[in-house]
């Protein structure tokens, strides 16, 4: 029977930076592996698969900022029944075994003709002595257009999923909006703008795929708004009634982003 021995004490180390532990390394020794029916390299898989050997993603007690990200197994020279396994722990926020998020923010210049769903309107009364007699004393309404700096937020989520049909996940998520509050934004303000999947481990059943989701935030939401247009100005007409002359069309599907990206 194979036996997992305690850490080889002289090989244990950790790294602290700016007051936080950001890395740790340990080495386990496994003895008594039955090598009668397996090849030399299969000994390594046998050692890694033992029940008492920590697995990728394990969090060490007392160091909850870390999780196991890498295991290196090697056969002890001259003893094919003994394997040493090096364990490397890294910050949980940088690991890709579970979904982790990176955020960015910027300002984007754009123009708008509405605010809070209402058309922007201006009004002007021409002076009585205006050179154009048709305008003298006349009051006109006009649709307004303003230049704004839109706050733009972006989130990129990366993680590994074992799944038979990665395209099904990409199809469900691309173009989807958050169905409930997520990452500080109310429902409908986050959109998955891009989704990708790459093969990660083809030895598992099902295969493991590395997914990347790009998410964008808009304070105005993404469901399109349609409005009755004044054919004289080409702009939304003045005094439109909500859900009659102007309305939001539910075009994009919604998903609960907390399914795989809990925040």
N, C-alpha and C positions, 0 to 999 in steps of 0.2 A: 504494500500500500504506500502511495506517495504521501510524504509528510511536508507540510508547509512550515518552515521554521520562522522564528521571530526575525525582525530586522537585524541585519548585520550592522551593529551600532556605529562602527567607525565610518560607515558609508552614508549615514543619514545627515542631510543638510537642508537648510531653508534659507530663503533670501527675503530680506525686508527692505522696503524702499518707501521713504516718506511716511514712515510709521505704520505701513501695512505690509503684511506678509504676502509676497507676490509669487512665491515659488517654493517647492519642496521636492526633494529627491529621496527615495528609499530604495533599498534592495532586499528582496526576499530570496531565500534559498529553499529549493524543493529537492528532496532526496527520495530515493526508493522508487523511482519511476520504472514501470514495467516496460522494457524495451524489446521484449521477445517478438512481438508481432508488428512493430512499427519501424519506419525508416528513421534515419537520423534527424531530418528536419521535422518529421511529424512529432518528435519528442517535444519540440517547442510548442506546437499547438496543444498537445496533451497537457503540458504544464500551465499554459495560459487559461485553459478551460476548467481547471480545478475549482471546486466550489469555494475554497477559502482564499483564493487569489482575488484581490480587488479588481473590479472591472472599470472600463472607461466610463467617466461620469460620476464615479463614487466620490463622496465628499468626506474628507477626514474629520473625525470628531475633534472639536476645538479649533478647527481652522476652516470655518464655513465659507471663507472667501475663495477657497481653492477647490478644484475638482481634478480627478485623475484624467489626464489628457493623452499620456503616452506610456506604453509598456514596451520594454526591450528585453527579450529573452535570449539567453545564450547558454549553451551546454558547457559545463566546467571541463576544461581540457583533461583528458585521461580518465574521465568518469562520466560515461553516457547515461548514467542513472540520476545525475544531479544537474539541475538547471538553476541559474540565477536570473531573477527578473528585476530589472530596474524600473521603478515607478516614478514618473515625472508628473507633478501637480502644477497647474497654472491657474491664474485667476478665472473664476467662473464667467466673468463678463467677456473674456476673450476666447472662450472655448466655442467650438462649432458643433459639439456633439448634441447640445440642446440649442434651441433658437435663442440667439442673442441679437440685440438691436444696437445700431449706431444711428445717431441723429445729426442733422445739419439744419441750418436756418439761413435765409437770405431775403433780400428784397427784390421784387421784380416790377418793373414799370409797366403799367397797362392803362387802358382807358375804360370807362364804364358810363352807362347811361341810366343806371338804376342804383338805388341804395335801399337796403332792407327789402328788396323786391318791388319797390315803388320807383316809377320813372322819375328822373330828375327834370324839373320844369322851371322855366324862367318866364317872367312877364314884363312887358315894357309898354308904356303909353307914350306915343310919339307926341312931340310938342305941336302946338297949334300952328306954329310958323314953319313947320318942316317943309323943305323945298318940294317934296312929293305931296301934292294935294290929296292923293288917295290915302295918305297915312296921317294926315293932320288930325290930332286928337284921338287916333285909333289905338286901342289896346290889343296887343298880340301876345299869344302864348307860344312858347318855343321849348322843344326838348333840349335838355342840357347834356353836355358831355364833359367829363372831367378826367384829368390825368391823375393817377394815383400810384403809390408805391405799395404793392401788395406784399404782405409778409408771406414768405414761402417756407414751409417746413418739409423736411424729407426724413424718412426713416428707412433703413436698410436692414432687413432681417435675414440671417443665415442660419441654417440648421440641417441636420441629417435625419432622414425619414426612411424606414424600410417599407416599401410599397410596391405593389405589382404594376400599377398603372400611373406613373408620374404625370402623364399628360392630363389625366382626369383632375389631378390637384391643380395643375396650371390653369386648366379651363375654368375651374370653379373660382379661382382667386383673381385672375386677371380681369381688371375692370370692375371689381366688386368694391362696394362701400361698406364702412363699418356700420353694423346694425344697431349698436349701442355705444355708449361713451367708451372711448379708448384713447390712451396717451394724452389726456387733457382735452380731447376734442369730442364734441357732441356727436350723436349719430349722424352719419351722412357727410362728415367733413373730412374723412380720410378715404383715399382711393388707392387700391393696388394698381399701380401703373405698369409694372413689369414683373414677370415671374419666370424663373429659369430653373432647370434641373440638370445636374451632371452626375454621371455614374461615380459612386464613391467606393463601394465594396461589392464586387460581383460574386463573392464566395458565399454570401448569405442567401437565405430563402425567406421572404422575397429579397431582391437586391436592395442595397442601401443607396439612396440618392442624396446628393447635396443640393438643397434648395436655396435660392436667393429670391427674396421678395423686395421690391422697391415700392414704397408707399409715399404718397404726397398728400399734404394737408392744405385745404383752402377754407378760410373763415366763411366763405359764401356757399360752400357745398358744391356738389358736382351735378346734381340733377338739373337738366336744362329747363330754362324758363322760356315760354313763348308769349308774345304780346301782340295785340292788335296794332297795326302800323298805320299811321296817318299818311295817306298816299301823297299828301302835299309836301311833307317834310322827309318822308322815308324813315321817320323815328317813331317810337311808341307814342300812341295818341295820349293826350292829356286826360286825366281823370279816369283812368281805367279801373274797373271793379275787379278785385281779386276773385279768381276762379271763374270769371266771366270773360273779361277782356284781356286778362293776363293770368297765367297759371304755370305752376311747376309740373313738369311731366316726369313721372317715375319711370325712368328709362334703364338705369343701371341697377343690377341686383345688389342685395345686401347680404353680408355674412358677419358672423360674430368673430371679430379678429382675435378675441381671447381664446379661441379654440387652439391655436398654436402659438399665439404671441401674447401671453397673459401680461397685463400691466395693471 
